[in-house]
Amino acid sequence: MGGGVEGEYIKRHHKHVVEENQCTSNLVKRIKAPLHLVWSLVRRFDQPQKYKPFISRCVVQGNLEIGSLREVDVKSGLPATTSTERLELLDDNEHILSISIVGGDHRLKNYSSIVSLHPEVISGRPGTLVIESFVVDIPEGNTREETCSFVEALIKCNLKSLADISERLAVQDRAESMNRT
């Protein structure tokens, strides 16, 4: 991934320091829903379960601000039950959210991710380009490819869920605005 408009956004917003024992990747998803609607879901550090299907519960400690911690309960079926995550960046102007994992009973050590949203026109309607990048340690006994593939699969699932929910909300919004006219 790196050509065209996505490449420019990745260069500008998705800067990770990657050590030798880490893997990194960028994932892109186009969503047929306006940016403001998609951002309203992504920006909710306190409610990731709104679109992340593997999260069953989330509790934020203190006020929602940079450095805030959330305790996330992971649904069964994954090799984890809890994760402690820190809010690194929440930029409502640029539409960027960054988190890092600081604890939990899983193998995603030194994980950090950046999600950026960008307006696009898709099929003549307002749409959103979502880019999510991550960096994470490669656990002992795993390869770079295995680690990246596992994390990419989780993110793809989250992005598909985000798209499904956002697009459903966009259709409802359009139907409601047509009913008002």
VMD Tcl script that builds the backbone (N, CA, C; Angstrom):
set m [mol new atoms 543]
animate dup $m
set s [atomselect $m all]
$s set {name element resname resid chain x y z} {
  {N N MET 1 A 0.862 -1.179 0.000}
  {CA C MET 1 A 0.000 0.000 0.000}
  {C C MET 1 A 0.899 1.230 0.000}
  {N N GLY 2 A 0.697 2.137 -0.852}
  {CA C GLY 2 A 1.565 3.286 -0.787}
  {C C GLY 2 A 1.366 4.239 -1.934}
  {N N GLY 3 A 0.581 3.847 -2.942}
  {CA C GLY 3 A 0.410 4.727 -4.076}
  {C C GLY 3 A -0.743 5.687 -3.889}
  {N N GLY 4 A -0.759 6.707 -4.721}
  {CA C GLY 4 A -1.888 7.616 -4.787}
  {C C GLY 4 A -2.194 8.339 -3.502}
  {N N VAL 5 A -3.473 8.642 -3.347}
  {CA C VAL 5 A -3.920 9.446 -2.213}
  {C C VAL 5 A -3.690 8.715 -0.890}
  {N N GLU 6 A -3.881 7.379 -0.887}
  {CA C GLU 6 A -3.651 6.622 0.351}
  {C C GLU 6 A -2.203 6.776 0.810}
  {N N GLY 7 A -1.277 6.685 -0.156}
  {CA C GLY 7 A 0.138 6.820 0.177}
  {C C GLY 7 A 0.467 8.160 0.801}
  {N N GLU 8 A -0.148 9.214 0.298}
  {CA C GLU 8 A 0.068 10.554 0.872}
  {C C GLU 8 A -0.457 10.621 2.302}
  {N N TYR 9 A -1.657 10.085 2.521}
  {CA C TYR 9 A -2.234 10.089 3.872}
  {C C TYR 9 A -1.389 9.245 4.826}
  {N N ILE 10 A -0.907 8.099 4.344}
  {CA C ILE 10 A -0.088 7.226 5.190}
  {C C ILE 10 A 1.208 7.936 5.574}
  {N N LYS 11 A 1.859 8.573 4.595}
  {CA C LYS 11 A 3.100 9.307 4.895}
  {C C LYS 11 A 2.862 10.419 5.911}
  {N N ARG 12 A 1.726 11.098 5.797}
  {CA C ARG 12 A 1.449 12.255 6.641}
  {C C ARG 12 A 0.989 11.863 8.052}
  {N N HIS 13 A 0.169 10.825 8.162}
  {CA C HIS 13 A -0.494 10.558 9.447}
  {C C HIS 13 A -0.093 9.247 10.134}
  {N N HIS 14 A 0.569 8.358 9.426}
  {CA C HIS 14 A 0.803 7.015 9.968}
  {C C HIS 14 A 2.295 6.752 10.129}
  {N N LYS 15 A 2.894 7.502 11.035}
  {CA C LYS 15 A 4.327 7.362 11.287}
  {C C LYS 15 A 4.529 6.481 12.521}
  {N N HIS 16 A 5.194 5.371 12.310}
  {CA C HIS 16 A 5.520 4.459 13.409}
  {C C HIS 16 A 7.025 4.238 13.419}
  {N N VAL 17 A 7.583 4.153 14.609}
  {CA C VAL 17 A 8.978 3.720 14.739}
  {C C VAL 17 A 8.920 2.200 14.853}
  {N N VAL 18 A 9.543 1.508 13.904}
  {CA C VAL 18 A 9.464 0.048 13.853}
  {C C VAL 18 A 10.838 -0.528 14.181}
  {N N GLU 19 A 10.868 -1.316 15.250}
  {CA C GLU 19 A 12.108 -1.975 15.675}
  {C C GLU 19 A 12.272 -3.293 14.909}
  {N N GLU 20 A 13.445 -3.891 15.024}
  {CA C GLU 20 A 13.763 -5.124 14.301}
  {C C GLU 20 A 12.801 -6.271 14.644}
  {N N ASN 21 A 12.368 -6.344 15.910}
  {CA C ASN 21 A 11.516 -7.459 16.354}
  {C C ASN 21 A 10.025 -7.116 16.252}
  {N N GLN 22 A 9.665 -6.206 15.356}
  {CA C GLN 22 A 8.275 -5.784 15.225}
  {C C GLN 22 A 7.806 -5.927 13.788}
  {N N CYS 23 A 6.485 -5.961 13.636}
  {CA C CYS 23 A 5.914 -5.911 12.298}
  {C C CYS 23 A 4.929 -4.749 12.245}
  {N N THR 24 A 4.661 -4.287 11.030}
  {CA C THR 24 A 3.775 -3.145 10.837}
  {C C THR 24 A 3.011 -3.335 9.537}
  {N N SER 25 A 1.873 -2.688 9.434}
  {CA C SER 25 A 1.092 -2.761 8.214}
  {C C SER 25 A 0.099 -1.603 8.190}
  {N N ASN 26 A -0.428 -1.317 6.995}
  {CA C ASN 26 A -1.476 -0.313 6.798}
  {C C ASN 26 A -2.648 -1.000 6.116}
  {N N LEU 27 A -3.844 -0.772 6.617}
  {CA C LEU 27 A -5.041 -1.318 5.990}
  {C C LEU 27 A -5.950 -0.171 5.583}
  {N N VAL 28 A -6.615 -0.334 4.447}
  {CA C VAL 28 A -7.458 0.715 3.886}
  {C C VAL 28 A -8.861 0.161 3.678}
  {N N LYS 29 A -9.864 0.972 4.024}
  {CA C LYS 29 A -11.265 0.586 3.796}
  {C C LYS 29 A -12.026 1.812 3.317}
  {N N ARG 30 A -12.767 1.659 2.238}
  {CA C ARG 30 A -13.653 2.721 1.756}
  {C C ARG 30 A -15.053 2.424 2.266}
  {N N ILE 31 A -15.670 3.439 2.859}
  {CA C ILE 31 A -16.990 3.266 3.467}
  {C C ILE 31 A -17.968 4.230 2.805}
  {N N LYS 32 A -19.100 3.695 2.396}
  {CA C LYS 32 A -20.136 4.499 1.728}
  {C C LYS 32 A -21.010 5.185 2.766}
  {N N ALA 33 A -20.370 6.073 3.521}
  {CA C ALA 33 A -21.053 6.865 4.550}
  {C C ALA 33 A -20.235 8.125 4.757}
  {N N PRO 34 A -20.900 9.245 5.088}
  {CA C PRO 34 A -20.163 10.495 5.277}
  {C C PRO 34 A -19.178 10.407 6.444}
  {N N LEU 35 A -18.088 11.154 6.324}
  {CA C LEU 35 A -17.024 11.133 7.316}
  {C C LEU 35 A -17.547 11.410 8.727}
  {N N HIS 36 A -18.404 12.405 8.886}
  {CA C HIS 36 A -18.878 12.762 10.234}
  {C C HIS 36 A -19.567 11.587 10.913}
  {N N LEU 37 A -20.260 10.781 10.129}
  {CA C LEU 37 A -20.969 9.634 10.696}
  {C C LEU 37 A -19.979 8.542 11.112}
  {N N VAL 38 A -19.015 8.247 10.250}
  {CA C VAL 38 A -18.008 7.224 10.567}
  {C C VAL 38 A -17.169 7.681 11.764}
  {N N TRP 39 A -16.775 8.956 11.770}
  {CA C TRP 39 A -15.961 9.490 12.863}
  {C C TRP 39 A -16.702 9.419 14.191}
  {N N SER 40 A -18.015 9.590 14.157}
  {CA C SER 40 A -18.789 9.544 15.405}
  {C C SER 40 A -18.665 8.181 16.087}
  {N N LEU 41 A -18.397 7.130 15.330}
  {CA C LEU 41 A -18.165 5.798 15.902}
  {C C LEU 41 A -16.705 5.600 16.296}
  {N N VAL 42 A -15.788 5.970 15.400}
  {CA C VAL 42 A -14.360 5.731 15.629}
  {C C VAL 42 A -13.840 6.517 16.826}
  {N N ARG 43 A -14.285 7.753 16.986}
  {CA C ARG 43 A -13.732 8.629 18.020}
  {C C ARG 43 A -14.119 8.203 19.441}
  {N N ARG 44 A -15.062 7.289 19.577}
  {CA C ARG 44 A -15.554 6.892 20.896}
  {C C ARG 44 A -14.593 5.896 21.549}
  {N N PHE 45 A -13.478 6.426 22.047}
  {CA C PHE 45 A -12.490 5.616 22.772}
  {C C PHE 45 A -13.171 4.864 23.918}
  {N N ASP 46 A -14.225 5.458 24.459}
  {CA C ASP 46 A -14.927 4.857 25.591}
  {C C ASP 46 A -15.942 3.792 25.178}
  {N N GLN 47 A -16.200 3.648 23.865}
  {CA C GLN 47 A -17.186 2.660 23.418}
  {C C GLN 47 A -16.741 1.940 22.141}
  {N N PRO 48 A -15.578 1.298 22.159}
  {CA C PRO 48 A -15.117 0.620 20.944}
  {C C PRO 48 A -16.031 -0.535 20.534}
  {N N GLN 49 A -16.778 -1.071 21.501}
  {CA C GLN 49 A -17.665 -2.192 21.208}
  {C C GLN 49 A -18.809 -1.800 20.271}
  {N N LYS 50 A -18.994 -0.494 20.028}
  {CA C LYS 50 A -20.031 -0.038 19.084}
  {C C LYS 50 A -19.778 -0.600 17.695}
  {N N TYR 51 A -18.499 -0.826 17.334}
  {CA C TYR 51 A -18.223 -1.393 16.016}
  {C C TYR 51 A -17.159 -2.487 16.017}
  {N N LYS 52 A -16.500 -2.709 17.139}
  {CA C LYS 52 A -15.468 -3.752 17.182}
  {C C LYS 52 A -16.099 -5.023 17.751}
  {N N PRO 53 A -16.334 -6.015 16.889}
  {CA C PRO 53 A -17.123 -7.185 17.309}
  {C C PRO 53 A -16.457 -8.078 18.356}
  {N N PHE 54 A -15.142 -7.960 18.548}
  {CA C PHE 54 A -14.475 -8.831 19.521}
  {C C PHE 54 A -14.457 -8.241 20.923}
  {N N ILE 55 A -15.018 -7.053 21.090}
  {CA C ILE 55 A -15.019 -6.404 22.403}
  {C C ILE 55 A -16.413 -6.520 23.007}
  {N N SER 56 A -16.477 -7.036 24.225}
  {CA C SER 56 A -17.777 -7.194 24.879}
  {C C SER 56 A -18.071 -6.057 25.854}
  {N N ARG 57 A -17.017 -5.431 26.396}
  {CA C ARG 57 A -17.229 -4.402 27.415}
  {C C ARG 57 A -16.015 -3.502 27.472}
  {N N CYS 58 A -16.248 -2.246 27.841}
  {CA C CYS 58 A -15.153 -1.291 27.956}
  {C C CYS 58 A -15.448 -0.344 29.115}
  {N N VAL 59 A -14.447 -0.128 29.958}
  {CA C VAL 59 A -14.565 0.807 31.068}
  {C C VAL 59 A -13.391 1.775 30.988}
  {N N VAL 60 A -13.707 3.076 30.923}
  {CA C VAL 60 A -12.669 4.111 30.887}
  {C C VAL 60 A -12.477 4.643 32.296}
  {N N GLN 61 A -11.217 4.810 32.680}
  {CA C GLN 61 A -10.891 5.362 33.993}
  {C C GLN 61 A -10.676 6.864 33.844}
  {N N GLY 62 A -11.439 7.651 34.607}
  {CA C GLY 62 A -11.260 9.108 34.593}
  {C C GLY 62 A -11.907 9.755 33.379}
  {N N ASN 63 A -11.492 10.989 33.114}
  {CA C ASN 63 A -12.029 11.752 31.996}
  {C C ASN 63 A -11.468 11.231 30.679}
  {N N LEU 64 A -12.195 11.490 29.613}
  {CA C LEU 64 A -11.743 11.087 28.288}
  {C C LEU 64 A -10.793 12.141 27.736}
  {N N GLU 65 A -9.483 11.851 27.846}
  {CA C GLU 65 A -8.460 12.801 27.390}
  {C C GLU 65 A -7.209 12.016 27.024}
  {N N ILE 66 A -6.258 12.679 26.382}
  {CA C ILE 66 A -5.007 12.029 26.016}
  {C C ILE 66 A -4.385 11.427 27.284}
  {N N GLY 67 A -3.991 10.170 27.203}
  {CA C GLY 67 A -3.441 9.466 28.363}
  {C C GLY 67 A -4.483 8.648 29.106}
  {N N SER 68 A -5.774 8.832 28.787}
  {CA C SER 68 A -6.832 8.039 29.429}
  {C C SER 68 A -6.613 6.556 29.145}
  {N N LEU 69 A -6.981 5.733 30.129}
  {CA C LEU 69 A -6.878 4.283 29.983}
  {C C LEU 69 A -8.266 3.679 29.882}
  {N N ARG 70 A -8.367 2.623 29.058}
  {CA C ARG 70 A -9.606 1.853 29.013}
  {C C ARG 70 A -9.268 0.391 29.247}
  {N N GLU 71 A -10.147 -0.253 29.993}
  {CA C GLU 71 A -10.055 -1.692 30.228}
  {C C GLU 71 A -11.094 -2.336 29.318}
  {N N VAL 72 A -10.620 -3.207 28.437}
  {CA C VAL 72 A -11.479 -3.826 27.450}
  {C C VAL 72 A -11.588 -5.318 27.757}
  {N N ASP 73 A -12.824 -5.836 27.744}
  {CA C ASP 73 A -13.048 -7.280 27.844}
  {C C ASP 73 A -13.221 -7.825 26.433}
  {N N VAL 74 A -12.472 -8.890 26.139}
  {CA C VAL 74 A -12.472 -9.491 24.822}
  {C C VAL 74 A -13.408 -10.697 24.833}
  {N N LYS 75 A -14.215 -10.829 23.770}
  {CA C LYS 75 A -15.137 -11.967 23.671}
  {C C LYS 75 A -14.347 -13.263 23.538}
  {N N SER 76 A -14.963 -14.348 23.975}
  {CA C SER 76 A -14.281 -15.640 23.907}
  {C C SER 76 A -14.029 -16.024 22.452}
  {N N GLY 77 A -13.054 -16.886 22.267}
  {CA C GLY 77 A -12.688 -17.308 20.927}
  {C C GLY 77 A -11.359 -16.714 20.487}
  {N N LEU 78 A -10.916 -15.672 21.158}
  {CA C LEU 78 A -9.611 -15.082 20.875}
  {C C LEU 78 A -8.639 -15.467 21.983}
  {N N PRO 79 A -7.344 -15.425 21.699}
  {CA C PRO 79 A -6.366 -15.793 22.737}
  {C C PRO 79 A -6.121 -14.654 23.727}
  {N N ALA 80 A -7.209 -14.144 24.314}
  {CA C ALA 80 A -7.114 -13.053 25.296}
  {C C ALA 80 A -8.471 -12.920 25.990}
  {N N THR 81 A -8.464 -12.309 27.171}
  {CA C THR 81 A -9.741 -11.970 27.819}
  {C C THR 81 A -9.813 -10.486 28.157}
  {N N THR 82 A -8.650 -9.840 28.372}
  {CA C THR 82 A -8.650 -8.416 28.711}
  {C C THR 82 A -7.519 -7.685 27.991}
  {N N SER 83 A -7.705 -6.382 27.861}
  {CA C SER 83 A -6.670 -5.531 27.287}
  {C C SER 83 A -6.776 -4.160 27.944}
  {N N THR 84 A -5.641 -3.580 28.295}
  {CA C THR 84 A -5.602 -2.220 28.823}
  {C C THR 84 A -4.990 -1.338 27.743}
  {N N GLU 85 A -5.729 -0.282 27.366}
  {CA C GLU 85 A -5.322 0.543 26.238}
  {C C GLU 85 A -5.304 2.013 26.625}
  {N N ARG 86 A -4.336 2.744 26.059}
  {CA C ARG 86 A -4.176 4.159 26.369}
  {C C ARG 86 A -4.495 4.991 25.124}
  {N N LEU 87 A -5.226 6.080 25.340}
  {CA C LEU 87 A -5.519 7.022 24.266}
  {C C LEU 87 A -4.293 7.897 24.060}
  {N N GLU 88 A -3.709 7.822 22.857}
  {CA C GLU 88 A -2.506 8.588 22.538}
  {C C GLU 88 A -2.828 9.879 21.791}
  {N N LEU 89 A -3.864 9.837 20.949}
  {CA C LEU 89 A -4.238 10.998 20.149}
  {C C LEU 89 A -5.702 10.900 19.777}
  {N N LEU 90 A -6.413 12.012 19.914}
  {CA C LEU 90 A -7.798 12.121 19.454}
  {C C LEU 90 A -7.925 13.509 18.837}
  {N N ASP 91 A -7.874 13.568 17.506}
  {CA C ASP 91 A -7.887 14.833 16.787}
  {C C ASP 91 A -9.181 14.938 15.987}
  {N N ASP 92 A -10.121 15.758 16.499}
  {CA C ASP 92 A -11.418 15.903 15.848}
  {C C ASP 92 A -11.353 16.751 14.582}
  {N N ASN 93 A -10.292 17.511 14.379}
  {CA C ASN 93 A -10.149 18.302 13.156}
  {C C ASN 93 A -9.587 17.458 12.015}
  {N N GLU 94 A -8.533 16.713 12.316}
  {CA C GLU 94 A -7.896 15.863 11.292}
  {C C GLU 94 A -8.523 14.466 11.221}
  {N N HIS 95 A -9.372 14.126 12.195}
  {CA C HIS 95 A -10.037 12.817 12.267}
  {C C HIS 95 A -9.014 11.686 12.401}
  {N N ILE 96 A -8.224 11.789 13.478}
  {CA C ILE 96 A -7.190 10.795 13.758}
  {C C ILE 96 A -7.343 10.315 15.203}
  {N N LEU 97 A -7.301 8.987 15.368}
  {CA C LEU 97 A -7.329 8.359 16.683}
  {C C LEU 97 A -6.121 7.439 16.774}
  {N N SER 98 A -5.384 7.546 17.877}
  {CA C SER 98 A -4.251 6.653 18.094}
  {C C SER 98 A -4.344 6.068 19.492}
  {N N ILE 99 A -4.102 4.761 19.569}
  {CA C ILE 99 A -4.099 4.083 20.866}
  {C C ILE 99 A -2.855 3.213 20.980}
  {N N SER 100 A -2.504 2.880 22.216}
  {CA C SER 100 A -1.464 1.882 22.452}
  {C C SER 100 A -1.980 0.916 23.504}
  {N N ILE 101 A -1.523 -0.320 23.414}
  {CA C ILE 101 A -1.896 -1.331 24.398}
  {C C ILE 101 A -0.800 -1.351 25.451}
  {N N VAL 102 A -1.205 -1.182 26.705}
  {CA C VAL 102 A -0.227 -1.102 27.796}
  {C C VAL 102 A -0.330 -2.263 28.779}
  {N N GLY 103 A -1.290 -3.163 28.569}
  {CA C GLY 103 A -1.423 -4.309 29.465}
  {C C GLY 103 A -2.507 -5.247 28.977}
  {N N GLY 104 A -2.670 -6.352 29.709}
  {CA C GLY 104 A -3.686 -7.336 29.367}
  {C C GLY 104 A -3.090 -8.718 29.246}
  {N N ASP 105 A -3.957 -9.688 29.084}
  {CA C ASP 105 A -3.505 -11.086 29.044}
  {C C ASP 105 A -3.476 -11.594 27.596}
  {N N HIS 106 A -2.662 -10.975 26.789}
  {CA C HIS 106 A -2.556 -11.334 25.379}
  {C C HIS 106 A -1.098 -11.194 24.944}
  {N N ARG 107 A -0.860 -11.490 23.675}
  {CA C ARG 107 A 0.522 -11.471 23.179}
  {C C ARG 107 A 0.829 -10.239 22.335}
  {N N LEU 108 A -0.041 -9.240 22.339}
  {CA C LEU 108 A 0.193 -8.036 21.541}
  {C C LEU 108 A 1.001 -7.020 22.367}
  {N N LYS 109 A 2.281 -7.256 22.454}
  {CA C LYS 109 A 3.158 -6.389 23.250}
  {C C LYS 109 A 3.634 -5.210 22.398}
  {N N ASN 110 A 3.720 -4.054 23.030}
  {CA C ASN 110 A 4.152 -2.816 22.367}
  {C C ASN 110 A 3.336 -2.517 21.106}
  {N N TYR 111 A 2.036 -2.796 21.211}
  {CA C TYR 111 A 1.118 -2.531 20.095}
  {C C TYR 111 A 0.690 -1.076 20.113}
  {N N SER 112 A 0.729 -0.449 18.963}
  {CA C SER 112 A 0.117 0.872 18.834}
  {C C SER 112 A -0.522 0.959 17.460}
  {N N SER 113 A -1.605 1.729 17.386}
  {CA C SER 113 A -2.299 1.873 16.112}
  {C C SER 113 A -2.719 3.317 15.906}
  {N N ILE 114 A -2.858 3.654 14.643}
  {CA C ILE 114 A -3.351 4.970 14.233}
  {C C ILE 114 A -4.476 4.720 13.238}
  {N N VAL 115 A -5.602 5.394 13.446}
  {CA C VAL 115 A -6.712 5.354 12.499}
  {C C VAL 115 A -6.931 6.772 12.012}
  {N N SER 116 A -6.963 6.943 10.686}
  {CA C SER 116 A -7.262 8.264 10.131}
  {C C SER 116 A -8.420 8.122 9.148}
  {N N LEU 117 A -9.275 9.136 9.124}
  {CA C LEU 117 A -10.433 9.171 8.238}
  {C C LEU 117 A -10.290 10.347 7.292}
  {N N HIS 118 A -10.686 10.127 6.035}
  {CA C HIS 118 A -10.529 11.139 5.000}
  {C C HIS 118 A -11.787 11.152 4.134}
  {N N PRO 119 A -12.306 12.351 3.805}
  {CA C PRO 119 A -13.519 12.424 2.985}
  {C C PRO 119 A -13.242 11.968 1.556}
  {N N GLU 120 A -14.210 11.278 0.994}
  {CA C GLU 120 A -14.130 10.809 -0.390}
  {C C GLU 120 A -15.525 10.835 -0.975}
  {N N VAL 121 A -15.604 10.871 -2.282}
  {CA C VAL 121 A -16.890 10.688 -2.948}
  {C C VAL 121 A -16.893 9.272 -3.497}
  {N N ILE 122 A -17.903 8.505 -3.101}
  {CA C ILE 122 A -18.023 7.115 -3.541}
  {C C ILE 122 A -19.387 6.973 -4.208}
  {N N SER 123 A -19.383 6.609 -5.463}
  {CA C SER 123 A -20.628 6.460 -6.237}
  {C C SER 123 A -21.481 7.719 -6.175}
  {N N GLY 124 A -20.816 8.880 -6.230}
  {CA C GLY 124 A -21.546 10.146 -6.257}
  {C C GLY 124 A -22.070 10.627 -4.917}
  {N N ARG 125 A -21.763 9.909 -3.843}
  {CA C ARG 125 A -22.228 10.290 -2.505}
  {C C ARG 125 A -21.035 10.509 -1.582}
  {N N PRO 126 A -21.261 11.269 -0.497}
  {CA C PRO 126 A -20.163 11.440 0.468}
  {C C PRO 126 A -19.751 10.091 1.063}
  {N N GLY 127 A -18.465 9.830 1.050}
  {CA C GLY 127 A -17.937 8.599 1.609}
  {C C GLY 127 A -16.715 8.887 2.456}
  {N N THR 128 A -16.127 7.830 2.993}
  {CA C THR 128 A -14.993 7.971 3.899}
  {C C THR 128 A -13.927 6.941 3.559}
  {N N LEU 129 A -12.704 7.403 3.449}
  {CA C LEU 129 A -11.546 6.536 3.326}
  {C C LEU 129 A -10.979 6.365 4.733}
  {N N VAL 130 A -10.925 5.125 5.204}
  {CA C VAL 130 A -10.383 4.831 6.535}
  {C C VAL 130 A -9.055 4.107 6.351}
  {N N ILE 131 A -8.031 4.602 7.037}
  {CA C ILE 131 A -6.717 3.950 7.022}
  {C C ILE 131 A -6.363 3.613 8.464}
  {N N GLU 132 A -6.022 2.354 8.704}
  {CA C GLU 132 A -5.567 1.953 10.033}
  {C C GLU 132 A -4.200 1.307 9.884}
  {N N SER 133 A -3.259 1.789 10.671}
  {CA C SER 133 A -1.909 1.230 10.670}
  {C C SER 133 A -1.577 0.778 12.081}
  {N N PHE 134 A -0.628 -0.160 12.166}
  {CA C PHE 134 A -0.230 -0.647 13.492}
  {C C PHE 134 A 1.231 -1.056 13.462}
  {N N VAL 135 A 1.783 -1.153 14.655}
  {CA C VAL 135 A 3.094 -1.760 14.870}
  {C C VAL 135 A 2.967 -2.594 16.141}
  {N N VAL 136 A 3.616 -3.767 16.155}
  {CA C VAL 136 A 3.527 -4.653 17.311}
  {C C VAL 136 A 4.756 -5.555 17.348}
  {N N ASP 137 A 5.130 -5.950 18.560}
  {CA C ASP 137 A 6.225 -6.905 18.718}
  {C C ASP 137 A 5.829 -8.250 18.123}
  {N N ILE 138 A 6.807 -8.952 17.575}
  {CA C ILE 138 A 6.598 -10.325 17.104}
  {C C ILE 138 A 6.850 -11.238 18.300}
  {N N PRO 139 A 5.820 -11.967 18.767}
  {CA C PRO 139 A 6.021 -12.823 19.940}
  {C C PRO 139 A 7.007 -13.959 19.648}
  {N N GLU 140 A 7.711 -14.352 20.679}
  {CA C GLU 140 A 8.636 -15.471 20.540}
  {C C GLU 140 A 7.854 -16.692 20.060}
  {N N GLY 141 A 8.420 -17.394 19.092}
  {CA C GLY 141 A 7.761 -18.576 18.540}
  {C C GLY 141 A 6.865 -18.268 17.352}
  {N N ASN 142 A 6.690 -16.989 17.013}
  {CA C ASN 142 A 5.886 -16.603 15.851}
  {C C ASN 142 A 6.777 -15.912 14.825}
  {N N THR 143 A 6.349 -15.945 13.579}
  {CA C THR 143 A 7.071 -15.244 12.526}
  {C C THR 143 A 6.457 -13.858 12.324}
  {N N ARG 144 A 7.180 -13.024 11.605}
  {CA C ARG 144 A 6.676 -11.696 11.234}
  {C C ARG 144 A 5.359 -11.841 10.466}
  {N N GLU 145 A 5.323 -12.774 9.516}
  {CA C GLU 145 A 4.136 -12.976 8.686}
  {C C GLU 145 A 2.948 -13.438 9.525}
  {N N GLU 146 A 3.163 -14.384 10.432}
  {CA C GLU 146 A 2.069 -14.873 11.282}
  {C C GLU 146 A 1.501 -13.741 12.140}
  {N N THR 147 A 2.392 -12.946 12.710}
  {CA C THR 147 A 1.957 -11.853 13.590}
  {C C THR 147 A 1.176 -10.813 12.806}
  {N N CYS 148 A 1.732 -10.389 11.676}
  {CA C CYS 148 A 1.047 -9.378 10.862}
  {C C CYS 148 A -0.291 -9.903 10.359}
  {N N SER 149 A -0.331 -11.148 9.906}
  {CA C SER 149 A -1.581 -11.724 9.392}
  {C C SER 149 A -2.658 -11.769 10.463}
  {N N PHE 150 A -2.278 -12.138 11.691}
  {CA C PHE 150 A -3.246 -12.204 12.791}
  {C C PHE 150 A -3.834 -10.829 13.077}
  {N N VAL 151 A -2.967 -9.821 13.223}
  {CA C VAL 151 A -3.446 -8.470 13.539}
  {C C VAL 151 A -4.251 -7.907 12.373}
  {N N GLU 152 A -3.782 -8.128 11.154}
  {CA C GLU 152 A -4.520 -7.643 9.983}
  {C C GLU 152 A -5.921 -8.255 9.916}
  {N N ALA 153 A -6.037 -9.536 10.255}
  {CA C ALA 153 A -7.353 -10.189 10.236}
  {C C ALA 153 A -8.300 -9.537 11.246}
  {N N LEU 154 A -7.796 -9.230 12.441}
  {CA C LEU 154 A -8.621 -8.549 13.447}
  {C C LEU 154 A -9.064 -7.177 12.949}
  {N N ILE 155 A -8.116 -6.406 12.399}
  {CA C ILE 155 A -8.428 -5.057 11.933}
  {C C ILE 155 A -9.411 -5.105 10.765}
  {N N LYS 156 A -9.209 -6.036 9.833}
  {CA C LYS 156 A -10.143 -6.160 8.701}
  {C C LYS 156 A -11.556 -6.445 9.192}
  {N N CYS 157 A -11.668 -7.292 10.191}
  {CA C CYS 157 A -12.979 -7.600 10.769}
  {C C CYS 157 A -13.596 -6.339 11.389}
  {N N ASN 158 A -12.794 -5.584 12.144}
  {CA C ASN 158 A -13.271 -4.337 12.745}
  {C C ASN 158 A -13.694 -3.334 11.668}
  {N N LEU 159 A -12.893 -3.203 10.611}
  {CA C LEU 159 A -13.213 -2.236 9.547}
  {C C LEU 159 A -14.463 -2.653 8.778}
  {N N LYS 160 A -14.649 -3.953 8.570}
  {CA C LYS 160 A -15.864 -4.422 7.899}
  {C C LYS 160 A -17.081 -4.104 8.758}
  {N N SER 161 A -16.967 -4.342 10.050}
  {CA C SER 161 A -18.066 -4.027 10.969}
  {C C SER 161 A -18.337 -2.519 10.980}
  {N N LEU 162 A -17.275 -1.712 11.016}
  {CA C LEU 162 A -17.425 -0.253 10.973}
  {C C LEU 162 A -18.159 0.162 9.699}
  {N N ALA 163 A -17.775 -0.432 8.564}
  {CA C ALA 163 A -18.421 -0.106 7.293}
  {C C ALA 163 A -19.898 -0.508 7.319}
  {N N ASP 164 A -20.184 -1.721 7.776}
  {CA C ASP 164 A -21.576 -2.200 7.804}
  {C C ASP 164 A -22.452 -1.289 8.651}
  {N N ILE 165 A -21.982 -0.943 9.846}
  {CA C ILE 165 A -22.770 -0.108 10.758}
  {C C ILE 165 A -22.912 1.308 10.206}
  {N N SER 166 A -21.818 1.889 9.718}
  {CA C SER 166 A -21.848 3.257 9.184}
  {C C SER 166 A -22.764 3.346 7.966}
  {N N GLU 167 A -22.658 2.378 7.077}
  {CA C GLU 167 A -23.476 2.401 5.862}
  {C C GLU 167 A -24.956 2.223 6.195}
  {N N ARG 168 A -25.252 1.407 7.179}
  {CA C ARG 168 A -26.652 1.251 7.624}
  {C C ARG 168 A -27.170 2.574 8.185}
  {N N LEU 169 A -26.354 3.242 9.009}
  {CA C LEU 169 A -26.756 4.538 9.572}
  {C C LEU 169 A -26.922 5.589 8.474}
  {N N ALA 170 A -26.060 5.550 7.459}
  {CA C ALA 170 A -26.153 6.520 6.365}
  {C C ALA 170 A -27.454 6.336 5.584}
  {N N VAL 171 A -27.838 5.083 5.345}
  {CA C VAL 171 A -29.098 4.805 4.640}
  {C C VAL 171 A -30.271 5.309 5.482}
  {N N GLN 172 A -30.229 5.076 6.796}
  {CA C GLN 172 A -31.293 5.574 7.685}
  {C C GLN 172 A -31.365 7.091 7.645}
  {N N ASP 173 A -30.186 7.754 7.674}
  {CA C ASP 173 A -30.157 9.219 7.611}
  {C C ASP 173 A -30.780 9.730 6.321}
  {N N ARG 174 A -30.425 9.088 5.189}
  {CA C ARG 174 A -30.984 9.519 3.902}
  {C C ARG 174 A -32.492 9.313 3.872}
  {N N ALA 175 A -32.964 8.185 4.390}
  {CA C ALA 175 A -34.400 7.893 4.407}
  {C C ALA 175 A -35.130 8.915 5.278}
  {N N GLU 176 A -34.560 9.241 6.433}
  {CA C GLU 176 A -35.193 10.216 7.329}
  {C C GLU 176 A -35.220 11.595 6.694}
  {N N SER 177 A -34.154 11.989 5.984}
  {CA C SER 177 A -34.145 13.317 5.368}
  {C C SER 177 A -35.130 13.374 4.201}
  {N N MET 178 A -35.332 12.262 3.510}
  {CA C MET 178 A -36.325 12.232 2.425}
  {C C MET 178 A -37.748 12.324 2.997}
  {N N ASN 179 A -37.956 11.712 4.143}
  {CA C ASN 179 A -39.283 11.772 4.786}
  {C C ASN 179 A -39.616 13.167 5.270}
  {N N ARG 180 A -38.567 13.965 5.580}
  {CA C ARG 180 A -38.809 15.318 6.076}
  {C C ARG 180 A -39.120 16.291 4.948}
  {N N THR 181 A -38.809 15.925 3.693}
  {CA C THR 181 A -39.026 16.862 2.581}
  {C C THR 181 A -40.371 16.667 1.939}
}
mol reanalyze $m
mol bondsrecalc $m
mol representation Tube
mol addrep $m
